[in-house]
Amino acid sequence: MKVINKQLLDTTSNKAKASTRLRINHNFHTNTDVTINRLLNAMEPGSYIRPHRHLNPDKEEIFLVLRGKIGLILFDNQGNITETLILDPSAGTYGAEIEPGI
């Protein structure tokens, strides 16, 4: 059984703090060829994930925030902002699923 607990969160967060990108993955999948990539992504303040979308293959992306908060920004094909959302469990917004190609 793979357990997500405080120790795993603390260990992964400490690795993220030591990373130049201020984020790091803890992968639960054994290789990237599996249909679903399952991972814990620790992101520290100042980290940034560039806008991207999953087209080949089309796949959903799910964000669940366990602690802290992150901002999500969705864009149309021309790069215009279409939606924004702050995921913050302390405010009752825990996650979001983004459809393929968005």
Phi and psi in degrees as a GROMACS rama.xvg file:
@    title "Ramachandran Plot"
@    xaxis  label "Phi"
@    yaxis  label "Psi"
@TYPE xy
-102.824  121.785  LYS-2
-111.897  135.074  VAL-3
-101.928  109.449  ILE-4
-133.539  -179.736  ASN-5
-58.9336  -40.6635  LYS-6
-60.9081  -45.1182  GLN-7
-63.723  -43.0231  LEU-8
-62.7661  -44.7758  LEU-9
-63.4304  -45.7561  ASP-10
-62.008  -45.6348  THR-11
-68.0076  -39.2888  THR-12
-62.9473  -41.2105  SER-13
-63.146  -38.1601  ASN-14
-65.3182  -38.9134  LYS-15
-64.6256  -41.9286  ALA-16
-61.2294  -31.8783  LYS-17
-84.2458  -11.2754  ALA-18
-82.6779  144.282  SER-19
-64.7644  -27.9191  THR-20
-86.7171  -5.2591  ARG-21
61.0493  27.6906  LEU-22
-154.389  157.205  ARG-23
-157.713  148.981  ILE-24
-96.7072  143.43  ASN-25
-113.789  105.014  HIS-26
-83.1884  137.475  ASN-27
-97.8217  -23.1351  PHE-28
-81.3132  151.692  HIS-29
-88.4073  -23.0652  THR-30
-154.42  163.305  ASN-31
-81.7203  -1.96258  THR-32
-80.6193  -10.1921  ASP-33
-68.4457  155.558  VAL-34
-61.4527  -42.4259  THR-35
-119.542  123.889  ILE-36
-89.7165  119.614  ASN-37
-110.372  124.084  ARG-38
-153.777  156.625  LEU-39
-104.342  124.072  LEU-40
-112.096  106.278  ASN-41
-85.612  123.471  ALA-42
-125.308  126.615  MET-43
-98.0897  158.986  GLU-44
-52.486  134.644  PRO-45
97.4427  -9.62317  GLY-46
-76.683  156.897  SER-47
-147.868  134.6  TYR-48
-112.518  120.614  ILE-49
-65.165  152.066  ARG-50
-57.2535  137.058  PRO-51
-156.238  166.473  HIS-52
-146.524  157.285  ARG-53
-103.514  107.793  HIS-54
-108.878  -34.1765  LEU-55
-137.489  96.3009  ASN-56
-82.9636  157.411  PRO-57
-61.7477  126.663  ASP-58
-152.731  148.252  LYS-59
-71.8348  159.618  GLU-60
-129.914  131.279  GLU-61
-118.461  131.298  ILE-62
-112.396  124.392  PHE-63
-125.669  122.378  LEU-64
-97.6041  121.983  VAL-65
-90.9285  -33.3996  LEU-66
-159.08  157.132  ARG-67
81.1208  -158.199  GLY-68
-156.029  155.272  LYS-69
-139.121  156.462  ILE-70
-104.588  136.845  GLY-71
-112.751  138.126  LEU-72
-129.405  125.944  ILE-73
-105.034  144.5  LEU-74
-125.247  154.929  PHE-75
-88.6744  -176.238  ASP-76
-65.0868  -20.2267  ASN-77
-92.429  -0.891739  GLN-78
89.8063  9.28319  GLY-79
-81.0274  140.209  ASN-80
-68.9056  127.772  ILE-81
-110.43  -22.5834  THR-82
-162.468  145.484  GLU-83
-132.802  152.587  THR-84
-156.72  136.356  LEU-85
-100.571  121.492  ILE-86
-92.8987  118.506  LEU-87
-149.195  101.725  ASP-88
-58.5014  -29.3282  PRO-89
-70.2106  -18.6388  SER-90
-101.721  1.46571  ALA-91
90.805  9.01089  GLY-92
-111.508  103.238  THR-93
-95.4997  -28.09  TYR-94
-171.865  175.94  GLY-95
-154.017  147.875  ALA-96
-112.293  130.42  GLU-97
-107.136  127.815  ILE-98
-67.7444  157.581  GLU-99
-57.5655  142.423  PRO-100
81.1144  -2.04555  GLY-101
